[in-house]
Amino acid sequence: MSNTSNFREAISKAKTQALLGPNVIANALPYLGGGLVLTALGTYGGLGIIRTNPALFFPTVIGAVIVELILFFVAQNVAEKGNKKVALPLLATYSLLSGYTLSGLIFLALQTQGVGIQGIGIAALGCGVTFIAARQIGSNLSESDGMSLSRTVNLGIIALLVVVGVQFLFSVFGVYTPTWLEIGISGVGVFLFIGASVVDFYILPRTYRDDQYLPAALSMYLTYINLFIFILRLLIAFNSRD
């Protein structure tokens, strides 16, 4: 969803304008799909590193997270300016790095009894079902409902990102979240990104023109990759209880 630095601007535009790009989401879908395929490839590469040289994975994933954050803002800015020739390779690289950083969670899921490959499939299926339902709901939201939901979800995601950031810093020093709290955080994350998927179908056509499909694709990519992550985290937490 539009939960990046330009979210407030997107809200402002959506509030005062009719649909700018009625077909922008349809135009963005091939690039969203391509990004997810590249993410899967990055994950596969990360799993290979974990299995063959696990000591190398941790320092490289820290570096990948830092590069990924920088690359996100650069790619977003280039995509917003409409420079597709530069934006495409940047977004492709970002998707690969996202997959690499995701591989640790995927490896944990594969090692967790009761999750495994079927749990990964459930998380992917959950994203697909959410997309179908969100398309119907978000496309038919009234202006007041759309704006209210957008603001609520945006504030919730900001709070969630702060909590997850603190979790990550603690984990670097070997301090891990209790299972019950992990279940709560992951459940809230699933709920918020389901809401974000609904918001996408309201906000994006009011924010981007039909030819601005790359930033729209990036916004949707963030929604569904995070939804996948939190569904998987929830499954792992449930199956890791004592």
Helices and strands as residue ranges (DSSP letters): H 7-16, H 24-52, H 54-80, H 84-111, H 116-138, H 143-172, H 179-207, H 213-238
